[in-house]
Every structure is written in C-alpha cells, then in structure tokens.
Amino acid sequence: MPATRPLRVVQWATGAVGGYALRSVITRPEFELAGVLVYDQDKVGRDAGELVGVGEAGVACTDDVDRVLALDADCVLYMPLPASCFGGDPATDVETICALLSSGKNVVTTTGFVYPQAYGPGVVDRLETACARGGASLHGTGINPGFMSDLLPLALSGLSTRLDHIYVRETSDYRGHPSREIVTDLIGFTREPKDYAGTVRPFRAFQRSLFAESVQLVAAALGVRLDEIEETDEYELAGEEFEIAAGTVRPGTVCASRWIFTGLVRNRPFMTVECVYKADARKVRRWAEPGFAIHIEGQPGMAIRVDEVTHGLAGAAAHAVNSIASVCAAPPGIRTILDLPLATGRGTVRLA
C-alpha cells in the first residue's frame, strides 16, 4: 500500500493550550506544520519550533489572517481565548471558524463548539453552510468540556439500566498557570471582592454557554429534553498572602471560586457539573481537592475519580491533536464526539 502523506496542520494561537498542540504537530511524523497564526507581535516572524523549544521547524509565525486562509492545509487547530471571555462579540469566533471552513480546512477547536446545536439553528446553519462550501468539518473538544463532562459520563451510561442523575466535578489548581490574563483578568483571582463581580462578568457568560453545550450534548445523546440550565457561582477570600505563578494573592482577595451548572427536567436535576478553581490548592481548603469525579445515580450506581492530571492544558491540547485524523476523514459538517470514533493516543506511544 502507498504511504499515507502527513496531514498538513495550521496552529492558530500559541498560548497555554496552543503551545502544547504546536509542539505535538511539529514532533509527530503523521503531521506536517503548514502555518502558525499568532497574536503577539513579539512572536511574528519567529520560527515555530524555536517558539516552543523543539528546534527549527522551518515555518515562520504570522499574524496575517488572509495568508493563513490561503494556505493549503488539511486542518486548523483553532485555540485562541474566545472573544466572549473578555466581553467581546461571541460571533467573532463563529465568523473566523466559518471563514476557515469555507476555505476548505477542517477545524478542531478548544474554544467551545463541543455541541454548537446549543446555540440554536442560526449558528448551526451558518456553520453547516460554511462546512458545505469548503467540504470541511468542525469539531470542538478539550479536557472539560470535551472529555470529562461529556465523553466519560456517556461511556459510563452504557452500563445503566436506570439513570437518575449525572454529577461531574472538576477541581483545578492554578498556582502554576503563568498567564495573568487568564488567572486574574478572566477568572478573577487576586481581585478585591468589589472588583471581582465586574471582572468575571464576561467569564460567567462564557462559562454558562460552554457548559450548557456539554450538558445539552449529554442530554441529546441520552434522549432527554432539558427545560433549562441553571448556573450559580460563589468565591472564597484568602486568609493569608501567598505567591502563585501569575502574581501575589493578598489577604481578603479572591483565591478560589466554585461554579455549578445544572440541567433541569421538570424541576429535577438531570445533570450537574461543578467546577472548582483554586489559586493554590495547598492554601485553599474549602471545596474538593484537585482532580475529576463522576457519579452516576441510578441502577447500578457508579463513581469514578481521576485524582490527578499533571498537565491539564497539555491534556486539552492532546485531545484536540488526537482528533485531527478522524475529523479530516469525516464527511463535511459539524462533528461532535457522537459522530466520531474514539480519540486515542495512537502515535504517542514511546517504549524506548
């Protein structure tokens, strides 16, 4: 049989998640790096490999969107911070993704879109039209949502004879996260309580839409029609000063938050997703320790726990990269985890 050519991949954004993805694309032989889109002017013109510490890759980073759209590529890993996180127009990401799809490039993204149907027929029609125009597919993924709060609960549900309630909890420790833009400006850690509410307003809207996608995906897969999705959140204040990678947490400033998203059917919870974020889990005792937990209430009852994911950002990037081949092979259109084969670590095994 003739050798299969490498898939040509564009890396769009090289932040916390995009950097891990770019490193994988460069170092794995089944991929060929076709281009890199960056937002930081200091990165423009730099070699992509040197940017992520893997040596020269022979591809220079660019901020020219039209140049990227004109590239010959099989797939784009679209990984910027969503525009809505900082109060921007959510339609911006839809427009960009539609342009990429229309240009004939499949798109795998970690900016949401795990279940675009949650946004209604208008968004779905725009995306499907772009997919048809370019003969391309769109897939949204990540570690949560994308894996922990949708794929794993659905896998466990296959053992159910009666399913009463699905509960998923994520607790993340941000002490090593280097981005002040994310840790302080987005999540609100180190902020005074009087500033916190205004700071996280865009993040609250983004979180609600993101996890609403996940809950609605699970509901659709199980044939459940939700009446509404409730969201509540609260925060914890630091009792002492401590340092994290993104800055200094002072006494009386926000050091943790908990978000709960519940899909309701006739006023009863069908699925609950709890997200706990801590500036430093060693300093914040309230709420659960870092890790993931899933509970299925019903017959039989089930509970699993992932005690540690040492590099959650790397995991999110890996699930996207490991989905590239199946997305490229899929028929044009929106493709969720319900439409694609299981993404595995094929190509990542190292026995030496």
BAPA-837761 format. One record per residue (C-alpha): residue number from 1; residue in one letter; x negated, y negated, z. Coordinates in steps of 0.05 Angstrom, whole numbers, plus 32768, in hexadecimal, padded with zeros to 4 digits. Example, Ala and Ser with C-alpha at 12.3 -4.5 7.8 and 13.67 -1.06 7.14 Angstrom:
<recs>
REC   num   residu   east   north     up
REC     1        a   7F0A    805A   809C
REC     2        s   7EEF    8015   808F
</recs>
This chain:
<recs>
REC   num   residu   east   north     up
REC     1        m   8000    8000   8000
REC     2        p   7FE6    7FBA   7FF2
REC     3        a   7FCF    7F92   802E
REC     4        t   8003    7F61   804A
REC     5        r   7FEB    7F1A   8044
REC     6        p   7FE7    7EF0   8084
REC     7        l   8023    7EC5   8093
REC     8        r   8013    7E7B   808A
REC     9        v   8027    7E55   80C9
REC    10        v   802B    7E0B   80DA
REC    11        q   8024    7DF6   8122
REC    12        w   8050    7DBA   8131
REC    13        a   8038    7D98   8172
REC    14        t   7FFD    7DAF   819C
REC    15        g   8012    7DA0   81E3
REC    16        a   8017    7DD0   821D
REC    17        v   803C    7E07   81F7
REC    18        g   8025    7DF5   81B0
REC    19        g   7FDC    7DFB   81C4
REC    20        y   7FE5    7E43   81D9
REC    21        a   800B    7E52   8199
REC    22        l   7FD7    7E32   816D
REC    23        r   7FA0    7E5B   818E
REC    24        s   7FC6    7E9B   817F
REC    25        v   7FD3    7E88   8136
REC    26        i   7F8A    7E79   812A
REC    27        t   7F6F    7EB8   814C
REC    28        r   7FA0    7EEC   8133
REC    29        p   7F91    7F0A   80EE
REC    30        e   7FDA    7F11   80DA
REC    31        f   7FE0    7EC5   80D7
REC    32        e   7FBF    7E8F   80AE
REC    33        l   7FC2    7E48   80C9
REC    34        a   7FE0    7E1B   8093
REC    35        g   7FE3    7DD9   80B9
REC    36        v   7FE9    7DB6   80FB
REC    37        l   8016    7D7A   810C
REC    38        v   8001    7D51   8148
REC    39        y   801E    7D14   816C
REC    40        d   7FDF    7CFC   8190
REC    41        q   7FB5    7CCE   8165
REC    42        d   7F76    7CE8   8187
REC    43        k   7F84    7D2C   8168
REC    44        v   7F8F    7D15   8121
REC    45        g   7F56    7D2D   80F4
REC    46        r   7F3A    7D5E   8127
REC    47        d   7F30    7DA7   8114
REC    48        a   7F6A    7DD0   812F
REC    49        g   7F3D    7E07   814A
REC    50        e   7F0F    7DD7   816F
REC    51        l   7F4D    7DB7   818D
REC    52        v   7F5E    7DF7   81B2
REC    53        g   7F18    7E10   81BD
REC    54        v   7F13    7E4A   818C
REC    55        g   7EE0    7E2D   815B
REC    56        e   7EEA    7E0E   8117
REC    57        a   7F2A    7E24   80F4
REC    58        g   7F22    7DFA   80B5
REC    59        v   7F64    7DD6   80BD
REC    60        a   7F67    7D8D   80D1
REC    61        c   7FA0    7D74   80FD
REC    62        t   7FCE    7D40   80DF
REC    63        d   8007    7D12   80F4
REC    64        d   8022    7D0E   80AD
REC    65        v   8067    7D2F   80AE
REC    66        d   806F    7D2B   8062
REC    67        r   802D    7D4E   8059
REC    68        v   8044    7D87   8086
REC    69        l   8086    7D8C   8062
REC    70        a   8061    7D94   8020
REC    71        l   8035    7DCD   803A
REC    72        d   803C    7E14   801F
REC    73        a   804D    7E3A   805F
REC    74        d   8078    7E74   8076
REC    75        c   8088    7E5A   80BB
REC    76        v   8084    7E1D   80E8
REC    77        l   807B    7E24   8133
REC    78        y   80A3    7DE7   8148
REC    79        m   808E    7DD6   8190
REC    80        p   8093    7D8C   81A1
REC    81        l   80B4    7D73   81E0
REC    82        p   80FD    7D6A   81CC
REC    83        a   8110    7D22   81BD
REC    84        s   814B    7D27   81ED
REC    85        c   811D    7D35   8228
REC    86        f   810A    7CEB   822B
REC    87        g   814D    7CCE   8217
REC    88        g   8142    7CD2   81CC
REC    89        d   8176    7CE7   8199
REC    90        p   8180    7D33   819C
REC    91        a   818F    7D30   8151
REC    92        t   8146    7D20   8144
REC    93        d   8130    7D68   814E
REC    94        v   816A    7D81   8124
REC    95        e   8156    7D53   80EB
REC    96        t   810D    7D68   80ED
REC    97        i   811E    7DB2   80F1
REC    98        c   814E    7DAB   80B6
REC    99        a   8118    7D89   808D
REC   100        l   80E8    7DC2   809B
REC   101        l   811C    7DF7   808B
REC   102        s   8130    7DD3   804B
REC   103        s   80E7    7DD2   8035
REC   104        g   80E8    7E1E   8036
REC   105        k   80C5    7E2A   8079
REC   106        n   80E1    7E58   80AE
REC   107        v   80E2    7E36   80F3
REC   108        v   80D4    7E55   8137
REC   109        t   80DE    7E23   816F
REC   110        t   80D8    7E1D   81BA
REC   111        t   8101    7DDC   81BD
REC   112        g   8143    7E01   81C7
REC   113        f   816F    7E1C   818F
REC   114        v   8172    7E61   81AE
REC   115        y   81BC    7E5D   819F
REC   116        p   81CB    7E20   8173
REC   117        q   8215    7E35   8170
REC   118        a   821A    7E15   81B6
REC   119        y   8217    7DD1   8195
REC   120        g   8254    7DDC   8169
REC   121        p   8262    7DE6   811F
REC   122        g   8244    7DA2   810A
REC   123        v   81FD    7DB5   8120
REC   124        v   8205    7DFC   8108
REC   125        d   821B    7DE6   80C3
REC   126        r   81E0    7DB6   80BC
REC   127        l   81AE    7DEC   80CF
REC   128        e   81CE    7E22   80A4
REC   129        t   81D0    7DF3   8068
REC   130        a   8186    7DE4   8071
REC   131        c   8177    7E2E   8078
REC   132        a   819D    7E3E   8038
REC   133        r   817B    7E05   8012
REC   134        g   8135    7E1D   8025
REC   135        g   8143    7E67   802A
REC   136        a   8129    7E65   8071
REC   137        s   813C    7E79   80B8
REC   138        l   813D    7E56   80FC
REC   139        h   812F    7E79   813E
REC   140        g   812B    7E59   8183
REC   141        t   8106    7E7D   81BB
REC   142        g   80DA    7E75   81F8
REC   143        i   80D0    7E95   823C
REC   144        n   810E    7E76   825C
REC   145        p   813C    7E70   8236
REC   146        g   8129    7EA0   81FF
REC   147        f   8115    7EDB   8229
REC   148        m   8123    7EDB   8274
REC   149        s   8169    7EBE   8275
REC   150        d   8183    7EDD   8235
REC   151        l   815D    7F18   8218
REC   152        l   8150    7F3C   825B
REC   153        p   8197    7F35   8277
REC   154        l   81B3    7F4F   8236
REC   155        a   8184    7F8A   8237
REC   156        l   8199    7F9B   827E
REC   157        s   81E3    7F94   826C
REC   158        g   81DB    7FD1   823F
REC   159        l   81DC    7FFB   8280
REC   160        s   821E    7FDD   8298
REC   161        t   8261    7FFF   829C
REC   162        r   827D    7FC0   82BE
REC   163        l   825D    7F7C   82BF
REC   164        d   8274    7F48   82F2
REC   165        h   823E    7F13   82F5
REC   166        i   81F9    7F05   82D8
REC   167        y   81C8    7EDD   8302
REC   168        v   8184    7EC6   82EA
REC   169        r   8151    7E9E   8313
REC   170        e   8111    7E7E   82FD
REC   171        t   80E0    7E5D   832E
REC   172        s   80A5    7E39   830F
REC   173        d   8068    7E1B   8330
REC   174        y   804E    7DDC   830E
REC   175        r   8010    7DCF   8338
REC   176        g   7FE2    7DE1   82FD
REC   177        h   800B    7DBF   82C6
REC   178        p   7FDE    7D88   82AB
REC   179        s   8013    7D5D   8289
REC   180        r   802A    7D21   82B1
REC   181        e   805C    7D13   8279
REC   182        i   807F    7D54   8289
REC   183        v   8074    7D5B   82D4
REC   184        t   8082    7D12   82E8
REC   185        d   80A6    7CF0   82AE
REC   186        l   80D3    7D2B   829C
REC   187        i   80DD    7D56   82DA
REC   188        g   80D5    7D1D   830A
REC   189        f   80A1    7D38   833B
REC   190        t   807A    7D02   8363
REC   191        r   80B5    7CD1   8358
REC   192        e   80D7    7CAC   8391
REC   193        p   811F    7CC2   839B
REC   194        k   8139    7C7E   8384
REC   195        d   8115    7C88   8341
REC   196        y   8122    7CD3   8339
REC   197        a   816A    7CD1   8321
REC   198        g   815A    7CA1   82E8
REC   199        t   811B    7CC6   82D5
REC   200        v   813B    7D0A   82CD
REC   201        r   817C    7CF3   82AC
REC   202        p   8164    7D07   8265
REC   203        f   8145    7D47   8281
REC   204        r   8187    7D58   82A2
REC   205        a   81AB    7D52   825F
REC   206        f   8176    7D7B   823D
REC   207        q   8177    7DB1   8272
REC   208        r   81C3    7DB6   826F
REC   209        s   81C3    7DBE   8223
REC   210        l   8188    7DEF   8224
REC   211        f   81A4    7E1F   8258
REC   212        a   81EB    7E18   823C
REC   213        e   81CE    7E36   81FC
REC   214        s   81B3    7E71   8223
REC   215        v   81F2    7E7E   824B
REC   216        q   821E    7E78   820D
REC   217        l   81F0    7EA8   81E7
REC   218        v   81F8    7EDD   821D
REC   219        a   8243    7ED2   8220
REC   220        a   824A    7ED8   81D5
REC   221        a   8221    7F18   81D4
REC   222        l   824E    7F36   820A
REC   223        g   828F    7F1F   81EA
REC   224        v   829E    7EEC   8221
REC   225        r   82BF    7EA8   8214
REC   226        l   82A7    7E74   8246
REC   227        d   82D6    7E3D   825F
REC   228        e   829E    7E0E   8274
REC   229        i   8256    7E0A   828D
REC   230        e   8249    7DE7   82D0
REC   231        e   8207    7DC7   82E3
REC   232        t   81EE    7DB2   8327
REC   233        d   81A9    7D9B   833E
REC   234        e   8186    7D85   837D
REC   235        y   8140    7D73   8393
REC   236        e   810F    7D79   83CD
REC   237        l   80E1    7D44   83E9
REC   238        a   8098    7D50   83FD
REC   239        g   8087    7D4F   8446
REC   240        e   803C    7D46   843A
REC   241        e   800D    7D2C   8405
REC   242        f   7FEE    7D5D   83D5
REC   243        e   7FCD    7D5E   8391
REC   244        i   7FE5    7D81   8352
REC   245        a   7FC6    7D80   830D
REC   246        a   7FF5    7D49   82F6
REC   247        g   7FE9    7D1A   8330
REC   248        t   7FF5    7D0E   837B
REC   249        v   8035    7D23   839E
REC   250        r   803F    7CF4   83DA
REC   251        p   806C    7CFD   8416
REC   252        g   80B4    7CEB   8407
REC   253        t   80AE    7CF5   83BC
REC   254        v   80D0    7D2C   8393
REC   255        c   80A8    7D6D   8395
REC   256        a   80DC    7DA1   837E
REC   257        s   811F    7DA7   835C
REC   258        r   8154    7DDD   8353
REC   259        w   8184    7DE0   8317
REC   260        i   81BF    7E0F   8312
REC   261        f   81E7    7E1C   82D2
REC   262        t   8225    7E46   82D7
REC   263        g   8251    7E60   829F
REC   264        l   8299    7E65   82B8
REC   265        v   82D3    7E90   82A1
REC   266        r   8316    7E80   82C3
REC   267        n   82EF    7E5C   82FA
REC   268        r   82C4    7E99   8308
REC   269        p   8279    7E9C   82FA
REC   270        f   8267    7EC9   82C0
REC   271        m   821D    7EB5   82BF
REC   272        t   81F2    7E8A   82EB
REC   273        v   81AC    7E71   82DA
REC   274        e   8184    7E52   8313
REC   275        c   8144    7E2C   8303
REC   276        v   8116    7E17   833C
REC   277        y   80DB    7DEA   832C
REC   278        k   80A5    7DDC   8360
REC   279        a   806B    7DAB   835D
REC   280        d   8042    7DDD   8387
REC   281        a   8064    7E1C   83A0
REC   282        r   8031    7E21   83D8
REC   283        k   804A    7DDF   83F4
REC   284        v   8095    7DE8   83E6
REC   285        r   80B5    7E1F   8410
REC   286        r   80FD    7E11   83FE
REC   287        w   811D    7E3D   83CA
REC   288        a   8100    7E7C   83AA
REC   289        e   80B8    7E8C   839D
REC   290        p   809C    7E88   8355
REC   291        g   80B4    7EBE   8326
REC   292        f   80F3    7ED5   8302
REC   293        a   812D    7EFD   831D
REC   294        i   8169    7F1B   82FA
REC   295        h   81A6    7F39   831D
REC   296        i   81DF    7F5C   82FB
REC   297        e   821D    7F64   8327
REC   298        g   824A    7F9C   8311
REC   299        q   8245    7FE6   8306
REC   300        p   820D    7FF7   830D
REC   301        g   81EF    7FBB   8332
REC   302        m   81AA    7FAB   8319
REC   303        a   8171    7F7D   832F
REC   304        i   812D    7F71   8312
REC   305        r   80F6    7F40   8324
REC   306        v   80B9    7F27   82FE
REC   307        d   808D    7F10   8337
REC   308        e   805B    7EEA   830D
REC   309        v   8050    7ED0   82C7
REC   310        t   800A    7EB4   82CE
REC   311        h   8010    7E85   8292
REC   312        g   8058    7E76   8284
REC   313        l   8048    7E45   824D
REC   314        a   801D    7E79   822B
REC   315        g   8057    7EAA   8231
REC   316        a   8087    7E79   8210
REC   317        a   8056    7E6E   81D7
REC   318        a   8049    7EB8   81CF
REC   319        h   8093    7ECA   81C8
REC   320        a   8098    7E97   8190
REC   321        v   8059    7EAF   816C
REC   322        n   806F    7EF8   8174
REC   323        s   80B1    7EE7   8152
REC   324        i   8093    7EC9   8113
REC   325        a   8090    7F08   80E9
REC   326        s   80D9    7F1D   80F6
REC   327        v   80F2    7ED6   80EA
REC   328        c   80CD    7ED2   80A8
REC   329        a   80EB    7F16   8094
REC   330        a   8132    7F04   80A8
REC   331        p   8168    7EEB   8078
REC   332        p   8170    7EA0   8075
REC   333        g   8198    7E80   80AD
REC   334        i   819A    7E76   80F9
REC   335        r   817B    7EB3   8119
REC   336        t   8182    7EBE   8164
REC   337        i   8168    7EF8   818E
REC   338        l   81A9    7F1A   817C
REC   339        d   8194    7F1C   8132
REC   340        l   814B    7F2E   8136
REC   341        p   8124    7F6C   814B
REC   342        l   8102    7F6B   818F
REC   343        a   80C5    7F3E   8190
REC   344        t   808A    7F67   81AA
REC   345        g   8040    7F5C   81B5
REC   346        r   802D    7F81   8175
REC   347        g   7FEB    7F65   815E
REC   348        t   7FD6    7F4F   81A4
REC   349        v   7FBC    7F91   81C1
REC   350        r   7F73    7F8E   81D5
REC   351        l   7F55    7FD1   81EC
REC   352        a   7F0B    7FBF   81E7
</recs>
